[in-house]
Structure formats: structure tokens, C-alpha cells
Amino acid sequence: MKSILPFALIAATLTACGPGGVIDSDVERGLVGAAVGYGAARAVDGNGDRGAIAGGLAGIFCDDVGVCSRAR
């Protein structure tokens, strides 16, 4: 399913950015992004591995591209 990748990427990025800055390191954001990406992919019968990879990368790099602000 080609439409799953954008969905998983968006869901993982928004979740990994989390309100309140509770998740403050790249590793934590990557783990949360991977978990949400996997869940989102499986929810729409997509490939969970691809969703986890895309979500993990989205979580790790969301602050680098300006989507999330770094915790201070």
C-alpha cells in the first residue's frame, strides 16, 4: 500500500513532537515515532516494518527540520 507511508510519517512526527516537551531527546522521539508508525501502518493493513522505519526517522529528524522545537 503506497498511501501508508505519508500517513505513518505524519502520525509519527506529530506524536513524537508531543505537547509539553516531555520527549526531549532524539532517541526518545525516534522510539515513539517508530511505535506510532508501526501502529498506524498495521491499522490500515500496511507493512508495519516500513511504518516503523518511517516513523522512527520522522521522530529523530523532526527537530532538525523545524517541526519540533528542541527542549531546553
C-alpha positions in Angstrom: 0.0 0.0 0.0 1.7 3.1 -1.2 -0.6 5.5 0.7 0.5 4.3 4.1 3.9 5.9 4.1 2.7 9.5 4.2 0.1 8.7 6.9 2.6 6.9 9.1 5.1 9.7 8.6 2.7 12.4 9.6 1.3 10.5 12.6 4.7 9.6 13.9 6.0 13.2 13.5 3.1 14.7 15.3 3.2 12.2 18.1 7.0 12.4 18.6 6.8 16.2 18.9 4.4 15.8 21.8 2.9 18.7 23.7 4.8 19.9 26.7 8.2 18.8 25.7 8.1 15.5 27.6 10.1 13.7 25.0 13.3 15.6 24.8 16.0 13.5 23.1 16.3 12.2 19.5 16.4 8.6 20.8 13.1 9.0 22.7 11.4 10.8 19.7 12.7 8.0 17.4 11.3 5.3 19.6 7.9 7.0 19.9 7.9 7.7 16.2 8.7 4.1 15.4 6.0 2.7 17.7 3.3 5.1 16.3 4.5 4.5 12.7 4.2 0.7 13.2 0.7 1.0 14.8 -0.5 3.4 12.1 0.7 1.1 9.3 -0.8 -2.0 10.9 -4.1 -0.2 11.5 -4.6 0.3 7.7 -3.2 -3.1 6.8 0.1 -1.7 5.7 3.7 -3.0 6.2 4.5 -2.4 9.9 8.2 -2.6 9.3 8.1 0.2 6.8 5.8 2.3 9.1 8.2 1.8 12.0 11.2 2.9 9.9 9.5 5.9 8.5 8.1 6.9 11.9 11.5 6.4 13.6 13.2 8.6 11.1 10.5 11.2 11.4 10.8 11.3 15.1 14.6 11.6 15.1 14.7 14.4 12.5 11.6 16.4 13.3 13.5 18.9 15.4 16.3 19.2 12.8 13.8 20.3 10.1 12.0 22.7 12.4 8.8 20.7 13.0 9.6 20.2 16.7 11.4 22.7 18.9 14.3 21.3 20.9 13.7 21.0 24.6 15.8 23.5 26.6 
